[in-house]
Amino acid sequence: MSAEKRIYVPLIGIFLVLLGAALVEAANFLIPVTAALLSYFVFSRPRRALERMGLPSMVIAALFTSILFVGVGIAIAWFAEPVANLIDDMPRLMREMQYKLGESTGALAKVNDAAKAIDDAVGGGGEKTAMEVEVVSETSTSVTILTMAPRVLSQVIFAIFLTFFLIGSGDFFTKRMVESLPKLKDKRHAVEIVKTIEDRLGRYLGGIAIINAGLGLSIGAAMFAWGVPNAIALGVMGFALNFVPFLGAVAGACVAALVAFVSLDTGWEAVGVFATYMALTSIEGQIVTPLAISRRMQLNTPILFLVVAFFAYIWSVVGMVVAVPILIVTKIVCDEIEGLHALGHFLGDASDRPNSKARTAA
């Protein structure tokens, strides 16, 4: 092995370690920047259509960002209170669930008695020591929400303003990137990559948002039909959690079943609520989304799971949401660059052909 190759491998490892550390340390900055870039790709095609109609880029940017501000305002005005109430009520729901389980089966009481007997046997007649008791505030969840709200709101506002400047710049960054390339072939290839990213990512994010909105409405209506309290909040939760692959549906179904178990008369109704939630998400995941989007999402499922887990580790819930778009962009770039075809094929699923172009799949 040559000296260059011996140095190349550790340099790649060092770069990856530093990149991971940078993603963690700069999370508060990179999260809104990533959201703004994704929004820019979603709005790129509508922006070009409006530009062909004669509208200036800054006017289009003001229009789209105004829509975003209005959407955020409506979400805060309509859904913030029921969602906050549901989150704040979770400790009480957990306590009531434990009480109902202990009352109906006596299992918790038996476990408690067994633990006490073991403690007495091990402790013998020795001197008893004082037990420390941690007092948990009833309002701890509310305090946490109030503490996080300004930071989250500032990130949302920063992302919207950055989206405004990106849309207002039009194709400036694409033109500068193309102008920096020396060969005409490379210039055309770069334009093709950008168009492919805009097409697939815009269609994916737009389609997923519409599908998840319909799923949220369906979940809210189903919870209302079951008589579950906070049906609106559960519908909003279903809309938001469905952006998270793998775990979102299960987490939402468990929360809905918990609320139903505590609020409704019998445990079988909670089972029915869980089954209804999972049935709706299964219809969405197995029928609706594959028909609308799967042709543009040829991704390796284990790799997707690992990427989601990694971004969840560094960026929490937001990381799980942006993991899929980031992986889609990575695969498109690998499919379009000759030296990265093997990596692009590795990121694809069983139906992805070796060295296939992302634009062909789209």
C-alpha distance (Angstrom), angle and dihedral (degrees) to the residues before:
residue distance angle dihedral
M1 . . .
S2 3.80 . .
A3 3.79 122.9 .
E4 3.82 90.7 -111.0
K5 3.80 92.3 57.0
R6 3.80 92.7 45.7
I7 3.81 89.1 55.6
Y8 3.81 94.2 41.0
V9 3.83 96.8 65.4
P10 3.83 98.3 51.6
L11 3.81 90.2 43.5
I12 3.81 89.6 57.0
G13 3.81 89.8 48.9
I14 3.81 92.4 49.7
F15 3.80 90.6 47.8
L16 3.81 92.3 51.7
V17 3.81 92.2 48.5
L18 3.81 91.8 49.5
L19 3.80 90.9 45.4
G20 3.81 91.3 53.2
A21 3.80 91.3 48.3
A22 3.79 91.1 49.0
L23 3.81 91.6 50.3
V24 3.80 90.1 52.9
E25 3.81 97.2 44.0
A26 3.82 95.4 44.4
A27 3.82 96.1 41.4
N28 3.82 95.2 120.0
F29 3.81 89.2 56.2
L30 3.79 100.7 35.9
I31 3.83 96.3 49.2
P32 3.84 95.7 64.3
V33 3.82 91.0 38.4
T34 3.81 90.2 54.4
A35 3.81 90.8 47.0
A36 3.82 90.5 50.6
L37 3.81 92.7 49.9
L38 3.80 91.3 49.9
S39 3.82 90.0 48.9
Y40 3.80 89.5 50.1
F41 3.80 91.4 55.0
V42 3.81 91.1 47.6
F43 3.80 92.6 51.7
S44 3.82 96.9 40.7
R45 3.79 97.8 92.0
P46 3.82 96.0 43.7
R47 3.80 87.6 47.1
R48 3.79 92.3 55.2
A49 3.80 90.9 47.2
L50 3.81 90.9 53.6
E51 3.81 91.0 45.2
R52 3.80 89.7 56.0
M53 3.81 86.5 55.1
G54 3.81 89.1 58.0
L55 3.80 102.6 -101.3
P56 3.84 116.0 141.6
S57 3.79 117.1 -115.9
M58 3.81 94.0 -117.7
V59 3.81 91.4 53.3
I60 3.80 90.0 50.4
A61 3.80 90.3 48.1
A62 3.81 90.9 50.8
L63 3.81 89.9 49.5
F64 3.81 95.3 50.9
T65 3.80 95.4 42.7
S66 3.80 90.2 47.5
I67 3.80 87.6 55.7
L68 3.81 89.1 51.2
F69 3.82 92.5 49.0
V70 3.80 91.5 48.1
G71 3.81 90.5 48.5
V72 3.80 92.2 50.8
G73 3.80 90.8 46.7
I74 3.80 92.7 50.2
A75 3.80 91.0 47.5
I76 3.81 91.4 51.3
A77 3.81 93.8 45.2
W78 3.81 96.9 45.9
F79 3.77 106.3 28.8
A80 3.81 108.8 23.9
E81 3.80 95.8 81.7
P82 3.84 99.1 47.7
V83 3.80 92.1 42.8
A84 3.82 92.1 47.5
N85 3.80 90.2 47.7
L86 3.79 90.7 51.9
I87 3.80 92.5 49.0
D88 3.79 92.3 45.4
D89 3.80 90.4 48.7
M90 3.79 95.1 53.7
P91 3.86 96.2 92.8
R92 3.80 90.8 52.8
L93 3.80 91.0 47.2
M94 3.79 90.6 51.9
R95 3.82 91.7 50.5
E96 3.78 92.0 48.2
M97 3.80 91.0 48.3
Q98 3.82 90.2 53.2
Y99 3.79 90.3 48.2
K100 3.81 93.4 49.7
L101 3.79 92.3 46.8
G102 3.80 91.3 50.0
E103 3.80 92.0 44.9
S104 3.79 95.0 49.8
T105 3.81 101.3 41.4
G106 3.77 106.9 13.8
A107 3.82 87.5 -136.9
L108 3.77 95.5 127.9
A109 3.80 91.7 48.0
K110 3.81 91.5 51.3
V111 3.79 91.7 49.6
N112 3.79 90.0 48.5
D113 3.82 92.2 49.8
A114 3.80 91.5 48.6
A115 3.80 91.4 50.2
K116 3.80 90.4 49.5
A117 3.81 91.9 49.8
I118 3.81 91.3 50.3
D119 3.78 90.5 48.4
D120 3.80 91.6 51.0
A121 3.81 91.7 47.9
V122 3.79 93.7 49.1
G123 3.79 94.8 40.6
G124 3.82 93.8 47.4
G125 3.76 113.3 179.8
G126 3.75 95.0 -36.9
E127 3.75 124.4 135.7
K128 3.77 112.1 -75.3
T129 3.76 118.6 -128.3
A130 3.73 126.7 -146.4
M131 3.77 114.8 -93.3
E132 3.76 119.3 -131.4
V133 3.76 113.5 -129.6
E134 3.76 120.5 -159.8
V135 3.78 113.3 -147.5
V136 3.77 112.1 -145.5
S137 3.74 116.0 -158.8
E138 3.77 117.0 -123.0
T139 3.77 89.0 -138.7
S140 3.81 96.8 50.9
T141 3.80 92.5 108.6
S142 3.79 91.7 49.8
V143 3.80 90.9 49.2
T144 3.81 90.3 50.2
I145 3.80 91.5 51.0
L146 3.80 92.2 47.8
T147 3.80 90.5 48.6
M148 3.81 94.3 50.0
A149 3.81 96.5 40.9
P150 3.84 98.2 78.2
R151 3.81 92.5 48.0
V152 3.80 93.6 47.6
L153 3.80 92.2 45.1
S154 3.80 91.6 49.5
Q155 3.82 90.3 51.2
V156 3.81 90.7 50.1
I157 3.82 91.6 50.0
F158 3.81 91.5 46.7
A159 3.83 90.8 50.0
I160 3.82 92.0 50.3
F161 3.81 93.5 48.9
L162 3.81 91.1 47.7
T163 3.80 88.4 49.7
F164 3.81 88.3 53.4
F165 3.81 92.3 55.1
L166 3.81 93.0 43.7
I167 3.80 93.1 51.1
G168 3.80 91.2 41.9
S169 3.81 90.2 54.9
G170 3.80 89.7 60.5
D171 3.81 111.9 -166.3
F172 3.81 93.4 -18.9
F173 3.81 96.1 120.5
T174 3.79 92.8 44.4
K175 3.81 90.9 50.6
R176 3.79 92.3 48.9
M177 3.80 90.9 49.4
V178 3.81 91.6 49.7
E179 3.81 92.2 46.6
S180 3.80 90.6 53.3
L181 3.82 92.2 58.9
P182 3.81 115.0 90.7
K183 3.83 102.3 -149.2
L184 3.80 128.8 61.3
K185 3.82 90.0 -135.4
D186 3.79 90.7 55.8
K187 3.80 91.2 48.0
R188 3.81 91.8 54.2
H189 3.79 91.1 45.4
A190 3.82 91.4 52.2
V191 3.80 91.1 51.3
E192 3.81 90.0 49.8
I193 3.82 91.0 51.7
V194 3.82 92.6 50.7
K195 3.81 92.0 47.4
T196 3.81 91.2 48.4
I197 3.80 91.7 50.7
E198 3.80 91.7 48.0
D199 3.80 92.0 47.8
R200 3.80 100.0 46.4
L201 3.79 97.8 34.3
G202 3.78 93.9 44.2
R203 3.78 92.3 48.9
Y204 3.80 92.3 45.3
L205 3.80 97.1 48.7
G206 3.79 94.2 40.3
G207 3.79 92.7 46.3
I208 3.80 93.8 45.9
A209 3.81 91.6 49.1
I210 3.81 92.0 52.4
I211 3.80 93.4 44.2
N212 3.81 92.5 47.7
A213 3.81 90.9 48.7
G214 3.80 89.2 55.1
L215 3.79 90.0 46.5
G216 3.81 91.1 50.9
L217 3.79 91.2 51.7
S218 3.81 90.5 48.5
I219 3.81 92.7 49.0
G220 3.80 92.2 47.4
A221 3.81 91.4 49.8
A222 3.81 91.7 47.0
M223 3.81 92.5 49.4
F224 3.81 90.0 49.1
A225 3.80 89.9 50.4
W226 3.82 89.9 52.5
G227 3.81 89.4 50.1
V228 3.81 93.9 -117.5
P229 3.85 114.1 159.4
N230 3.82 119.3 -119.0
A231 3.80 92.0 28.3
I232 3.83 90.6 160.3
A233 3.80 91.8 53.4
L234 3.80 91.2 48.0
G235 3.80 90.0 51.2
V236 3.81 91.5 50.9
M237 3.79 89.0 46.5
G238 3.81 90.0 51.7
F239 3.81 90.6 51.3
A240 3.81 93.1 49.9
L241 3.82 98.7 40.4
N242 3.78 93.2 50.1
F243 3.81 88.9 69.9
V244 3.82 85.6 67.5
P245 3.82 110.7 81.5
F246 3.81 120.8 -132.1
L247 3.81 99.5 -7.2
G248 3.80 103.0 46.2
A249 3.80 97.7 76.5
V250 3.82 94.6 44.9
A251 3.82 92.9 47.2
G252 3.81 91.9 49.3
A253 3.80 92.8 47.4
C254 3.82 91.2 50.2
V255 3.81 92.3 51.0
A256 3.81 91.7 47.9
A257 3.82 91.1 48.1
L258 3.82 90.5 49.0
V259 3.81 92.0 52.8
A260 3.80 90.4 46.2
F261 3.81 93.2 47.4
V262 3.79 92.0 53.7
S263 3.80 97.2 38.7
L264 3.80 105.2 37.6
D265 3.79 128.6 67.2
T266 3.80 103.8 -112.8
G267 3.78 136.6 32.5
W268 3.80 90.8 -126.4
E269 3.79 89.4 66.9
A270 3.80 88.8 57.3
V271 3.81 88.6 51.8
G272 3.79 88.8 50.9
V273 3.81 91.3 50.2
F274 3.82 90.7 50.2
A275 3.82 91.3 48.0
T276 3.81 91.9 47.4
Y277 3.80 92.5 50.5
M278 3.80 92.4 48.1
A279 3.80 91.5 45.6
L280 3.81 91.7 54.4
T281 3.81 93.1 47.4
S282 3.82 90.3 45.7
I283 3.81 91.5 53.2
E284 3.79 88.7 49.3
G285 3.81 94.3 45.7
Q286 3.80 99.6 40.1
I287 3.81 102.6 34.5
V288 3.81 115.7 13.4
T289 3.81 102.0 40.0
P290 3.85 96.4 41.7
L291 3.80 90.6 52.4
A292 3.81 92.7 49.3
I293 3.80 105.9 31.9
S294 3.80 117.0 6.0
R295 3.80 94.1 91.6
R296 3.79 86.6 65.5
M297 3.81 94.7 44.7
Q298 3.78 108.7 65.0
L299 3.80 95.2 159.1
N300 3.79 132.7 153.4
T301 3.82 104.9 -111.3
P302 3.85 98.3 -146.5
I303 3.81 90.3 47.2
L304 3.80 89.9 47.9
F305 3.80 90.2 51.5
L306 3.82 91.5 50.3
V307 3.81 92.1 47.6
V308 3.81 91.0 49.4
A309 3.81 90.4 48.8
F310 3.82 91.8 48.2
F311 3.80 94.6 50.5
A312 3.79 90.0 43.6
Y313 3.81 87.3 55.8
I314 3.80 95.3 50.5
W315 3.84 101.6 30.8
S316 3.81 103.9 21.9
V317 3.83 117.3 -143.1
V318 3.80 94.2 -13.4
G319 3.78 88.8 56.6
M320 3.80 91.2 57.8
V321 3.81 89.5 53.2
V322 3.81 96.7 50.0
A323 3.82 95.4 39.2
V324 3.82 94.8 85.8
P325 3.84 96.0 49.3
I326 3.81 90.3 46.8
L327 3.80 91.0 51.1
I328 3.82 90.7 47.4
V329 3.82 90.9 53.2
T330 3.82 90.6 46.8
K331 3.80 92.0 52.1
I332 3.81 92.7 47.3
V333 3.81 91.4 51.9
C334 3.82 91.7 46.9
D335 3.81 91.8 48.2
E336 3.80 91.8 50.9
I337 3.82 98.9 45.3
E338 3.79 113.5 74.0
G339 3.79 97.5 -142.3
L340 3.81 92.1 52.2
H341 3.82 99.4 49.2
A342 3.80 92.3 107.8
L343 3.81 91.8 54.0
G344 3.81 90.9 46.5
H345 3.80 90.4 51.9
F346 3.81 90.1 48.6
L347 3.82 90.3 54.0
G348 3.82 91.3 51.7
D349 3.78 128.9 85.9
A350 3.82 128.7 -112.7
S351 3.81 92.9 -78.3
D352 3.81 93.2 55.5
R353 3.79 112.5 104.6
P354 3.80 121.6 -137.0
N355 3.82 113.0 -91.5
S356 3.82 90.2 0.0
K357 3.76 116.5 159.6
A358 3.78 119.2 -118.0
R359 3.78 90.0 -133.6
T360 3.80 90.0 58.6
A361 3.82 91.4 54.1
A362 3.78 90.3 48.7
